[in-house]
């Protein structure tokens, strides 16, 4: 009997380790879902160099000091956000970054790489538009918050943000040692105290992907008076931009 029990324990251990290996090897395919670019009315294309990578950026040019940079979700075709952003910001230039491996940009997405790309784009845009605001949605909030912490953003908007990807992964895979195998943790909670730009956190009331507790825990990490919360009632993670209040909330940023 002892040999049988010992054998079962060993077998279970091997299966468990194999499962950990599978998740470790495919983890980035679970986080990133590259999308092709699609034509969008009123949009032009800008090329930005970031290290050895060549990034494509959908733009709507506009003269003046103000601009908006948008970082989208993990499976978002960011150019499709242009109409709503154009309605919200008719007097600002708009830049929507196609992540590495997305929409014709070169390379493969990683947390470190996307942060570097975000900073490169901000530096390029702010040289022409000194009052540049940064917007992130879902995955993109982890990039936007880093850019705002390291560059003089005029304001920051986080749409359906998370405490960290590590936190979300631990909720989804509670039986795995996520903190030891996860490469891209996106620990936004560590970055929030470093942000001084006026920040708007936009939460979907019925978010089925990112728990409200995760979003509101992140909100609590900002310094006093830096961030405010707006909850859009009747919206989910993927439908929040369909709310008539969505554009109105964006119009309110400095």
Secondary structure, DSSP 8 states (H G I E B T S, - for coil): -HHHHHHHHHHHHHHHHHHHHHHHHHHHHHH---------TT-EEEEEEETTEEEEEEEE---SSEEEEEE--TT--GGGGHHHHHHHTTTSEEEEE--TTSTT--S---HHHHHHHHHHHHHHHHTT-SEEEEEEEGGGHHHHHHHHHHS--SEEEEES--S-HHHHHHHH-TTS-HHHH-S----HHHHHTT--SEEEEEEETT-SSS-HHHHHHHHTTS-TTTEEEEEETT--TTTGGGSHHHHHHHHT--
